[in-house]
């Protein structure tokens, strides 16, 4: 088996290990807490309440377009969709530069598929994002614009987004071994991605010259398409999702390729 084929097939070959480590990560996250795994649902609910209060009541903000007609409630739901997907981005990438550095035993003392670390981080973050999106769909179905068959397309929107996150995580993890300052830069980068994306306002409300460039933001298309299927009851714009998927596959391949090349020197650096 070639090195490329081995790298591409590692999720399937190491699926049991990835599943065990992801479960352990989730258990460790809530160990000792009173609510335990219920925090997976409580956290997005608290986030919804806080942002509804701050932006809907204190700042009296309204979502432009149809969602704004629903008042504070629809504004909060539209914002929550953006925040959930951005939170997934932030959680996966914030710790990516230290992903390998903080696990030196996996590098120097045992044979371990280091690529699996990104999968573990992504799956642990995905669990909370899925819980939040499920809550969002239910709340919107009962008190918002209702349920629709188009909401079944949410997994198709998430799939290329997850591929993009994995590629970026591998890239940052590999570079983070050699450039330790990268960990300090990721925090501001995550903030920039949030404010230059359609989290708080739709892209149509942003300055027109910036709109085409904002499409390059990795969270823009997933957020826009998620809002489209959840609140408008429309199927995704397949052309936009298709182009995004092509870009996501490219990022996935580049990130995995860079990681596979640079990991040969991890043991020497650590």
C-alpha positions in Angstrom: 0.0 0.0 0.0 1.4 3.4 -1.0 2.0 6.1 1.6 -0.8 8.2 0.0 -3.3 5.3 0.1 -2.3 4.6 3.7 -2.9 8.2 4.7 -6.3 8.4 3.0 -7.5 5.1 4.4 -6.4 5.7 8.0 -9.9 6.8 9.3 -11.3 3.4 8.4 -8.3 1.3 9.4 -8.1 3.1 12.8 -11.9 3.6 13.3 -12.0 1.6 16.6 -9.1 3.6 18.1 -10.7 6.9 16.9 -14.0 5.9 18.4 -12.5 4.9 21.8 -10.4 8.1 22.0 -13.4 10.3 21.0 -15.6 8.7 23.7 -12.9 9.1 26.3 -12.5 12.8 25.4 -16.3 13.3 25.8 -16.4 11.5 29.1 -13.4 13.4 30.4 -14.9 16.7 29.4 -18.0 16.2 31.7 -16.4 14.0 34.4 -17.3 15.2 37.9 -20.1 17.6 36.7 -23.6 17.3 38.1 -25.3 17.3 34.7 -22.7 15.2 33.0 -23.5 14.7 29.3 -26.6 16.9 29.6 -24.2 19.8 29.2 -24.1 18.9 25.5 -27.7 20.3 25.3 -27.5 22.8 28.2 -24.6 24.7 26.7 -26.2 25.7 23.4 -29.4 26.5 25.3 -27.6 28.9 27.6 -25.8 30.4 24.6 -29.2 31.0 22.9 -30.5 32.7 26.0 -27.5 34.9 26.5 -27.3 36.1 22.9 -31.0 36.7 22.8 -30.7 38.9 25.8 -27.7 40.8 24.6 -28.5 41.3 21.0 -32.2 41.1 21.0 -33.1 43.0 24.2 -30.1 45.2 25.1 -29.0 46.1 21.6 -32.5 45.7 20.0 -31.0 44.1 17.0 -33.1 42.5 14.3 -32.2 40.0 11.6 -32.5 41.5 8.1 -35.1 39.9 5.9 -37.7 37.3 6.6 -36.2 36.1 9.8 -36.4 39.6 11.3 -40.2 39.5 11.0 -40.2 37.0 13.8 -38.8 39.5 16.2 -36.3 38.7 18.9 -36.9 34.9 18.8 -36.1 34.5 15.1 -33.1 36.8 15.4 -31.7 34.6 18.2 -32.3 31.4 16.3 -30.6 32.7 13.2 -27.7 33.9 15.2 -27.5 30.6 17.0 -27.1 28.7 13.8 -24.1 30.8 12.9 -22.6 30.5 16.4 -23.0 26.7 16.5 -21.1 26.3 13.3 -18.4 28.8 14.2 -18.0 27.2 17.6 -17.3 23.9 15.9 -14.6 25.7 13.9 -13.2 27.4 17.0 -13.1 24.2 19.1 -11.4 22.1 16.5 -8.8 24.6 15.5 -8.0 26.5 18.7 -6.1 23.5 20.1 -4.8 22.2 16.8 -1.3 23.8 17.0 -0.7 22.0 20.3 -2.4 18.8 19.3 0.9 16.9 18.7 3.1 18.9 21.1 0.9 18.0 24.1 1.1 14.3 23.2 4.9 13.6 23.0 4.5 10.0 24.2 2.5 9.2 21.0 5.4 10.5 18.9 8.5 9.4 20.7 7.7 6.2 22.7 5.1 4.3 20.7 3.8 3.7 17.2 0.6 5.7 17.0 -1.4 7.0 14.0 -1.0 10.7 14.7 -3.6 11.6 12.0 -6.2 10.2 14.3 -5.8 13.0 16.8 -7.5 15.5 14.5 -10.4 13.0 14.0 -10.8 12.7 17.8 -10.8 16.5 18.3 -13.3 16.9 15.5 -15.7 14.2 16.7 -15.7 15.5 20.2 -16.6 19.0 19.0 -19.1 17.6 16.6 -21.1 15.9 19.3 -22.0 19.3 20.9 -22.6 20.9 17.5 -25.0 18.2 16.5 -26.8 18.5 19.8 -27.1 22.2 19.4 -28.4 21.9 15.8 -30.9 19.3 16.8 -32.2 21.7 19.5 -32.3 24.5 17.0 -34.3 22.5 14.5 -36.8 21.5 17.3 -37.2 25.0 18.7 -37.6 26.5 15.2 -40.1 23.8 14.3 -42.3 24.5 17.3 -42.0 28.3 17.7 -40.3 29.4 14.5 -40.8 28.7 10.8 -41.7 25.0 11.3 -40.3 21.7 10.1 -39.5 20.9 6.5 -38.0 18.0 4.5 -35.1 20.3 3.4 -33.8 20.1 7.0 -32.7 16.5 6.2 -30.0 18.0 4.1 -28.1 19.3 7.1 -25.7 16.3 7.1 -24.8 17.1 3.5 -23.9 20.6 4.6 -21.8 19.5 7.5 -19.8 16.8 5.6 -17.7 19.1 3.5 -17.4 21.5 6.4 -15.9 18.7 8.5 -13.5 17.8 5.8 -12.3 21.4 5.6 -11.8 21.5 9.4 -9.8 18.3 9.4 -7.5 19.6 6.7 -7.0 22.9 8.6 -6.4 21.0 11.9 -3.8 18.7 10.3 -2.0 21.7 8.8 -2.0 23.7 12.1 -1.0 20.6 14.1 2.0 19.9 11.8 3.2 23.5 11.7 2.6 23.9 15.4 5.3 21.4 16.2 7.9 23.6 14.5 6.4 27.1 15.1 5.2 27.2 18.7 4.0 30.8 18.3 1.3 29.5 16.1 -0.8 28.6 19.1 -0.9 32.3 20.1 -2.1 33.3 16.7 -5.0 30.9 16.3 -7.1 32.8 18.9 -7.2 36.1 17.0 -7.6 34.2 13.7 -10.7 32.5 15.1 -12.1 35.9 16.1 -11.4 37.3 12.6 -13.2 34.4 11.0 -16.2 35.0 13.2 -16.5 38.7 12.5 -15.8 38.4 8.8 -18.4 35.7 8.4 -22.3 35.7 8.5 -22.5 34.9 12.2 -24.1 38.2 13.4 -25.4 39.6 10.1 -26.1 37.9 6.8 -23.6 38.5 4.0 -26.1 40.6 2.1 -26.0 43.2 4.9 -22.3 43.6 4.6 -20.5 46.1 2.4 -21.0 45.0 -1.2 -17.3 45.1 -2.3 -16.5 42.6 0.5 -19.2 40.1 -0.2 -17.4 38.0 -2.9 -14.3 37.8 -0.6 -16.3 36.8 2.4 -17.3 33.7 0.4 -13.7 32.5 1.0 -14.3 32.4 4.7 -14.6 28.6 5.6 -17.7 29.2 7.7 -19.7 31.3 5.3 -21.2 28.7 3.0 -22.0 26.2 5.7 -23.8 28.9 7.8 -25.7 30.3 4.9 -26.8 26.9 3.6 -27.8 25.8 7.2 -30.0 28.8 7.7 -31.5 28.2 4.2 -32.6 24.7 5.0 -33.6 25.3 8.7 -35.5 28.6 8.5 -36.5 28.9 4.8 -37.4 25.3 4.3 -35.4 25.3 1.0 -32.9 22.8 -0.2 -29.3 23.9 -0.3 -28.0 25.8 -3.3 -26.3 22.8 -4.8 -23.9 24.8 -6.9 -22.6 26.7 -3.9 -22.3 23.6 -1.8 -20.6 21.7 -4.6 -18.0 24.4 -5.1 -17.4 24.5 -1.3 -17.1 20.7 -1.3 -14.4 20.8 -4.0 -12.5 23.4 -2.0 -13.0 21.4 1.2 -11.5 18.2 -0.4 -8.5 20.3 -1.6 -8.0 21.6 1.9 -8.3 18.1 3.4 -5.8 16.7 0.9 -3.3 19.5 1.4 -3.6 19.4 5.2 -3.2 15.6 5.3 -0.3 15.8 2.8 1.6 18.4 4.8 1.0 16.5 8.0 2.2 13.2 6.5 5.4 14.9 5.3 6.2 16.9 8.4 5.4 14.2 10.9 8.7 12.4 10.0 10.5 15.1 11.9 8.2 15.3 14.9 10.3 12.9 17.1 13.5 15.0 16.5 11.8 18.2 17.5 10.0 16.9 20.5 
